[in-house]
């Protein structure tokens, strides 16, 4: 029997590797001779760097960069096993978790550190980059990022604008003559499931600004500032990003990645599936087991278990998904290729319990399920 184990992390509780280990131990209790292929997954958000580095035999590097409030932070990024591809999570440099709740203010937070990580990857010889842009603290339209890469965003007096979304309205001219020349032969894939435009009622500022500390008045100001930035981009770069799907991702970072770096936005899970060669591993399997911390109706929107199930169903392979929490509305996932849902055995997996106990509970849950189902999947 060949079984592919491809879970995402249980966010804030267990890494994808730890979850996969618990699942494997449960399988061994029932099918000791099974061929088990473990492929820890991610969906482009937290954990994507570690997932792709592990899958390809790459390495993690650390770089001192400018954090969202202008302070120095130590950010990690990865280089994959091919030594040519970097994987970056913008949240490492410009993430919401780096800003204390009482200091969250998207008028001043910057993506400058994300640009520094891109530059660091260029210095390492990388000419392909995968950038996850979830969890941002920013609403600067990616202005800080492009400034770190050499773009000049100039006011009426020819001076560089400062950090933050509140400065964008000052832009009078964009000068990209001094942008890092290495970017011209660098392919950039952006892992993003956000399809919001840059501006308007569904734009970055109004939809995501409040979680970053924006009041309704600030969100309105930021929306106007992003609209002005888009106008300058259209005039000086001849690219119209204002209503482009995904431009509003990460406080408008999506817009600058497309406009200045010619990046391609793709669903994060699709990028991960491609890099870890999941389809190749799944071919010929008898069973696929996936999972994540919580499975509910939101799981169908670009989450790892659905991406895994989609590949498995191409080959008519049964799919089991395990989760610590299963929502009342989780049945919808059955329409997307997940045949069975397993809730981790009681007592529930809480954040305060030791990891060893959580892994044992996953093992126990998988073992109990396979004991009941072994006749139908043997």
N, C-alpha and C positions, 0 to 999 in steps of 0.2 A: 504493500500500500504506500502510495506517495501522497503526502499531505503538505500543503504550503501554508505556512503561518505568517500572516502579513497584517499585524495590527498597528494602529497609531498609538501614541502615548495615552495614558490616562492623565490628562492635564493636571499638573500640580501634585500628582500622586506617584505615578510610575512612568519611566521612560518607555518608549516603544520596545526597546531591547529587553527590558525587564518584563514587560507584558508577554512578549514572545517566549521568554524563558519559562514563565509560569504555564503558558499554554502547552509548550513542549513537554514539560514534566507531567502534565495531565494526560497527554496523548500516550506517553510511554507506559503509563499505568495500565492502559487498555490494549495498546498496540505496540508492544516493545520492539518489534522488528520493523516498524514502519520507517520509511525514508522521510525524514522531516526537513523541509527547507524553510529556514527562517529568513524573512525579509521585513525587518522593521520599517514602518511607513511614516509618512508625514503628508500634510496637505498643502504645504507652502507656508504655513505659519510657524509657530514656535516648534523647535525641534527639527526643522528641515535641514539645517546645516549639519547637525550630528548624524541624521539619517543618511544623507547623501555621502558624507565623508566615510561613514562606516561601510556603506554598500560598495564603495569604489576603492577602498584602501587608501583614502586620502589623509589629509592632516588638518589640524586646527591651528590657526595662527591668531595672535592677539596684537592689537594696535591701539595706541593712545590717540583718541580723537576728541573732537569737540562735541559735547553732549547737547541735548535739546535746549538747555538754559545757558549755554555758552561755557559751561564748566568742562574740565577734562574728565573723560571716562575711558575705561579699558574695555574695548569691544572685541569680540571674537568673530572670525569668519573662517571659511574653509576653502581648501584647495583639493579638488577631487583627484582620484588616482591617476588620471591622464596628465596631471601637472599643468594643464592648460585651462582648466575650467574652475572659476571661483564661484562659491556659493555664499551669499550675503543675506543676513536678515537685518532689514533697516532698523528694527526695534532694538538691536544691540547698540546702535549709536544714537538713535533718535526716537526711542520708544517711550510709551506712556509710563511704564513702570520705573523709568529713570527720573520721573518728576513727582515730588511729593504732592499730595492732593491739594494742599493749600497754596501751591505755587503753579498750578496748572493754568496756563494762559496762552492760547494759540496765537495771540497777537505778537508774542515774543519768541516762541519756540522755533527752533531751526533744524533743518535737515543737513546742515553743513557736515556733520560727522559721517553721514551716509556717503557723501561725496568723497570724504577722506578714505573711507573703506574701499570705495571703487578705485581710487588712485593707488592705494596700497596693493590691491590685487593686480593692477596694471604693472606696478613695480616688480611683482613676482612673476611677470611674464604671461599672465593670463589674458587670453584674447576671446574668451567666452565667459559670460557671467550669468548666473541665475540669482535673481534678487527677489526675496520675499518681502512684501511691503505691508504686512499686517502689524497691528499694535502701535501705530504711530502716535506721537504726542504733538504732532505738528499740523499746521494749516498754512504753510508758506508756499504751496504750489511747487515745491522742489527747488525753490530759489536758492536756498543755502547749499543744496547739493551741487547745483551747476556753478555756483561761485567757487566752491572748493575745487572744481575741475577746470577753473580758469575763465569762466564766462564773466563778463562785466555787466552788471545791472546798474545803470547810471541814472542819477536824478538830473534835474534841469541844470544844475551847476557842474555836471560831469563827475560827480562824486559817487562812490559805491553806496548803495542803500545798505541799511543795517539788517540785523537778523529779525525774522518773524513775519507772519502774515500781515501785520499792521504796516509794514514798510513797502509792500508791493505797490500801493497807490502812488508812490513817489517815482516809480520807474518812468524815465523819459526816453531811454534808449537802451537797447540790448546789443552788446558787442561780443561776438564769439570768436574773434580772430585769435585769441590767446588760449582757447580751450585746448585741453590735452590732445595732441595730434594722434595719440595711440587709440583714441576712441573710434576713429574713423574705420579701423579694421578690427573692431571688437563687436562681437554679436552679444546682445543682451536680451535675455528672456526674463520677463517679470511674472512672478507667481502671484496672481491676484484673481479673486473671484468676484471682486467688486465691479459692477457695471455702471455705477453712477457717473453722470456727467460732472464737469468741473463746477458749474454754477447752476443757480436756480433752486427751486423747491426741493429737488432731489440731489442737489450738488453737495460737495464736500463739506462746506461750512454749516449748512442748515441741518444736514442729516447726522454728521459725525462730530461737528464742532462742540456740541454740548457735553459729550463724554470727555472732551479734552479741556473742559473748563470754560467754554464760551457761554456767555449770557445771550439771550435773544438779540440784544443790541450789538454785541460783539459779532455774533454770527452774521448779522446783516452787513456789518462793516467788512468782515472777511470775505463775504460773497462778492461785494463790490470790488474789493481789492483783487480777488482772483479774476474777476471779469476784466479788470484793467490789465492784469498780467497777460491774460489770453489775447487781448487786443494788441498789446505790444509784440507778443510772439507772432501773431498773424502778420503784423506789419513788417517786422524785422527778420523773421525766420521763414515767412511765407507758409506757415503751418497753422491750420485752424483746429485748435484742441478744445474749444469752449464746450461743445456738445458731444465730443467724442466719448463713446462708452468706455468706462474705466479711467477716464482722465481725473475723476474725483477721488480715486483711490489714495489712501494715506494722505489726506489733506491736500490733494492736488499733486502729490509726487508723481502719480501716474502721468499727468500731463507733461511734466518736464522730461520724464524718462522717454516718452514718445517723441516730444518735440526736439529736444537737444541731443539725445543719445540714440534716436531711431530704434528704441526698444520695442519688442513685441510682447503684448500682454496675453498670458495664457492661464487657464485654470491651474492652480498649484498642483493638484493631484495628478493632472496629466503630465506635467513636467517630471514629477517624482517617479511616476510609473515608467516613464521612458528611461530615466537615468538608472534606476535600479534593475531594469530589464525584467520587470514583473511578468509580462506576458510570456517571455521565454521560459521562466520558471514554472508558470502555471500549466503550460501545455503538458498533457499526459497525467495531471494530478487526479487523484480520486476524491479529494476533499480540500476545500480552502477554508481557513479560519482567520477571521479578521476581528476588528473591534476598536473601540475608543471609550473614553471615560463615560460619556453619556450619549445614548442613542435616542433620538426623537425625530419629530418631523423636520427639524433643521438639518439633520444628517444628510438629507438628499441634495442639499445645496453645496456640492463641491467637497464633501468630507471624504476622508480616506476609505471608510468601509464601502461606500457606494462605488468609488473608483475601482476598488479591488473586485467587488462583485460583478461589475460591468465586464471586466476582463474574463473572469471565471465563466460567466454566462455565455461568452462567445464559444466556449468549449463544453457547454452543458455540464459543468462541474458544480456540485452542491456547495453552498456557502453557509457557514455558521458565523455569527457575530456575537462577541461577548462585550458586556459593558457593566460598569459599576452601577449605573443608573439607566433605567429604561423608562422613557416618558409614556404617558397614556396615549399619545398620538403616534407612537413608534411603528404601528402596524403598516404605515405607508411604505416603509423600507422594503417590505415584501414585494412591492411592485417594481422595485429596482434591483432585484436579484439576490436579496438576502433571504434564505429559506428558513433559517431558525435563529431566534434570539436567545441568548443566555444571560441571565442576570447573575452577577457574582454572588456566591453563597452568602447568606446571612451569617454573622452580623455584617452590615454594609461596610464597604471600604470607605473609611473616613480619612481625612488628610492627616489626622493626628496619630493614626496607627503606624507601627513600624513597617517598613517596606517588606520585610521578610514575611510578615503575616499576610499582607495584601497578595503577595506572589503565591503563598500557600492557598489562599482562598480562590485565586484564579485556577490553580492546579486542581483543586477539589471540584470546582464548578465544571471544568472541562471533563474531568474524569467521570463525574456523575452523569453528565449528558451523554457521553460516548458509551457508557455502560448501557444506557437505555436504548440508544440508537444503533449500537454496533451491528446488529443483525441486518439493518437496512442499508448500512454504508459499507459493509464488508464485501 
